[in-house]
Amino acid sequence: MTFGTILLVGCGKMGSALLDGWFKRGLNPVDAIVVEPAGRDAVLPCASHRALTCLPHVSKIPRDFRPDVVLFAVKPQIADEVVPPYASFTAQRPVFLSVIAGKTTSYFQRHLGTGAIVRAMPNTPASVGKGVSVLYAAPEVSAVQRQVCDVLMSAVGSVEWIDDEGLMDAVTAVSGSGPAYVFLVAEALRDAGVAAGLPADLAARLARATITGSGTLLEKSDLAPEMLRQNVTSPGGTTAAALNVLMADPGLKALFTKAVAEATRRSKELAG
C-alpha cells in the first residue's frame, strides 16, 4: 500500500509529526503539498525536505494537483475558516481525513459536500512514533480509502477503528487528552519526592525514569495493569502503604473516572 498524493492542511505539532512519520515510511516529498499560513520557514519538515511544496493558502495549490487524501490538521477554533474552500477538491474524489478535535463527519459533509470522510483522534506521543490513533469512517468511505488512512496514521503509532462515531468523545477524553494525565502524574511524583527531602533535580530524574520505564514494561508485558501493580506490591510494604492512600475512598480511580467524564462532556460541547 502506497501513500498516494497527500494534501496536508496545517503543519503544527501533529501535522509535522505525521509528515516525519510518512517520510520515514518512504513518502516521496514530491507527492505531498503542505498548506500552512506560517510559511515554509516555520515548518521544520518543509525546511528539511526542499522538494516538499509548502504553500501559505489553498488558492496557491497548482490546478493540476490531484490529491488522493486531503488531511486537515488545524485547530478546531479556525476550522470554520479553513475547511470550506477545500470543497473545490471534492470532484476529484479524495478521502478527507481529519485530526481536528471535536469536528464530526457530518460537520465536514456539510462544508465539503461529500461523505468520503474519516475522522481520527491521535495523541501527542505521535511525535516520537508512539502515538495511538482512533479512526471512524463514514459509510461512504471505500475499503481502499480506509486502508490508505490506516497506513497514514500508523506511521506515527498504533491504530484502532471504531464503528460508532459517538464513542469519539470518550476516545478524546481517554487517549487524546491522556498524555496530559500521565505528565501530571510525573509532575506530582516529582513534587512529592521534593517534599520528602529529595533534591529537585534527582526527584525529577527519578519521576521521569519511573514513568517511562513503567510505560515500557506495560507495553512489553502481557499482564493486565492490575497484575503489574500487584507484582510490585508486597503485603505490608512501602508500596502497599502508598497505595492505601491512593486507593482510599473515593480514590484515584474515582478521580480519573470523574476527569474522563468531564473531558467527554467538554468534547461533546465543543462539537456543538
Summary of the structure (lengths in Angstrom):
residues: 272
radius of gyration: 21.4
end to end distance: 36.2
largest distance: 71.2
contacts: 804
relative contact order: 0.10
helix: 57%
strand: 13%
